[in-house]
Amino acid sequence: MVLLIHHPVSAASRKIRLLMSEKKMLFILKEEEPWKLSEDVYKLNPAGELPVFLNDGNTIVGNYAISEYLEETSKDISLIFGDARQKAEIRRLTDWFDQKFQREVYRNIVQEKVHKRFATGKAPDSQVLKIGLNNLLFHLEYIEWLLERKQYLAADTISMADLSAVAQLSIIDYLGGIPCEDFKTAKLWYSKIKSRPSFKDILKDSIRGILPAKHYADLDF
Amino acid sequence: MVLLIHHPVSAASRKIRLLMSEKKMLFILKEEEPWKLSEDVYKLNPAGELPVFLNDGNTIVGNYAISEYLEETSKDISLIFGDARQKAEIRRLTDWFDQKFQREVYRNIVQEKVHKRFATGKAPDSQVLKIGLNNLLFHLEYIEWLLERKQYLAADTISMADLSAVAQLSIIDYLGGIPCEDFKTAKLWYSKIKSRPSFKDILKDSIRGILPAKHYADLDF
């Protein structure tokens, strides 16, 4: 049985949970707070990052290593598919959300609102939140642009890129921060993914001390 | 023929050049300054990042997508090898350098010294450089720890993890910033990689307006 050390506010953890659920894998979860990781987590992952994947004494850590490991060891349902060029497009957009969106949006909104509060007790800086929100609008426009060309972000079926994107977006959604009314196509795409069985557990997530936005578990957004 | 749009100060560009040379691929280079990218690069890569890989009308962008694409399409010489567990270790350490080292060291030293100067004309902030240097010492210690266990960072032969590491380190080395005397094992490992044919062109690199440190092209460091 797989054990995943995770946290609901960690986007990489959400992505790996979604990936394992899409692959119909069974797993159990153990929660660790990213702003107060235990020594045990540092022993398993010296980078001090979530999630940590444990299976029969096999420890795999880090978003990149775990995703590719799961693609390789559990091939029946693939989230990086097609020819080499198609795979490159899936990986390009996976990286877009894992790195660029994370740096420009997640850090300015989620880390500012959640991590900062629990790590330092300080209130979020409204200037930082504003930068995050502006960047979010740019990314939502890019999502709309992509969805005008394909059914999902990188292909006509769901791929790793969509999982990376919704892993981040669903945390911002929990905090009530997605201005979805102006982005109808993106909203429809997000609702469609929210309705998948793999998303069921994510909708039950709860971040200690922070109630989810009213519509968070609402399938039509 | 492959065309790689790159810059000598971009670690991801250096890594892909090393990777293609290790795979004995032929390619030509076109230079673009990261702090002043042309519209053409943004059209090819909306993320506005180097390198960009072009081959017969096929455009692949981003460190992650290009590396995995090259591993998949040019399998004779592999830099992510072994069983799934071994590959996960290679990818964990590749990510360590591509992300963690980049954030903690490269950004504070190279971006502070080079990008800032060319983008804004400002001098580097000595506090930021100091943080970068302190972080570099921590990473060199980790490299030594890894090299006590294996011949190279992730295995007993050279892997993608080593390319990611030396891509970053060689830029800092060009700027004269590696305190190598205290890290004998890391120094030996770096010299060994510097002597490989794949490194030959890297040693001829020149960053406009900045002379390389005296020992930069010196094979015994």
Contacts between the chains, C-beta under 8 A, distances in Angstrom:
chain1	res1	chain2	res2	distance
A	46	B	142	7.3
A	47	B	96	6.1
A	47	B	100	5.7
A	58	B	85	6.1
A	60	B	85	7.7
A	60	B	88	4.7
A	60	B	92	7.5
A	61	B	92	5.9
A	62	B	91	7.3
A	62	B	92	5.1
A	62	B	95	5.1
A	62	B	96	7.9
A	63	B	95	7.6
A	64	B	64	7.1
A	64	B	91	5.3
A	64	B	92	7.7
A	64	B	94	7.3
A	64	B	95	4.5
A	65	B	88	4.5
A	65	B	89	7.7
A	65	B	91	4.0
A	65	B	92	4.4
A	65	B	95	6.5
A	66	B	88	7.6
A	68	B	68	7.7
A	68	B	87	7.2
A	68	B	88	7.4
A	68	B	91	5.7
A	69	B	84	5.7
A	69	B	87	7.2
A	69	B	88	4.6
A	69	B	91	7.7
A	72	B	84	5.2
A	72	B	87	7.0
A	73	B	84	5.1
A	84	B	69	5.7
A	84	B	72	5.2
A	84	B	73	5.1
A	85	B	58	6.0
A	85	B	60	7.7
A	85	B	69	8.0
A	87	B	68	7.2
A	87	B	69	7.1
A	87	B	72	6.9
A	88	B	60	4.7
A	88	B	65	4.5
A	88	B	66	7.5
A	88	B	68	7.4
A	88	B	69	4.6
A	89	B	65	7.7
A	91	B	62	7.3
A	91	B	64	5.4
A	91	B	65	4.0
A	91	B	68	5.7
A	91	B	69	7.7
A	92	B	60	7.5
A	92	B	61	5.8
A	92	B	62	5.1
A	92	B	64	7.7
A	92	B	65	4.3
A	94	B	64	7.3
A	95	B	62	5.1
A	95	B	63	7.6
A	95	B	64	4.5
A	95	B	65	6.5
A	96	B	47	6.1
A	96	B	62	7.9
A	99	B	99	7.5
A	100	B	47	5.7
A	142	B	46	7.2
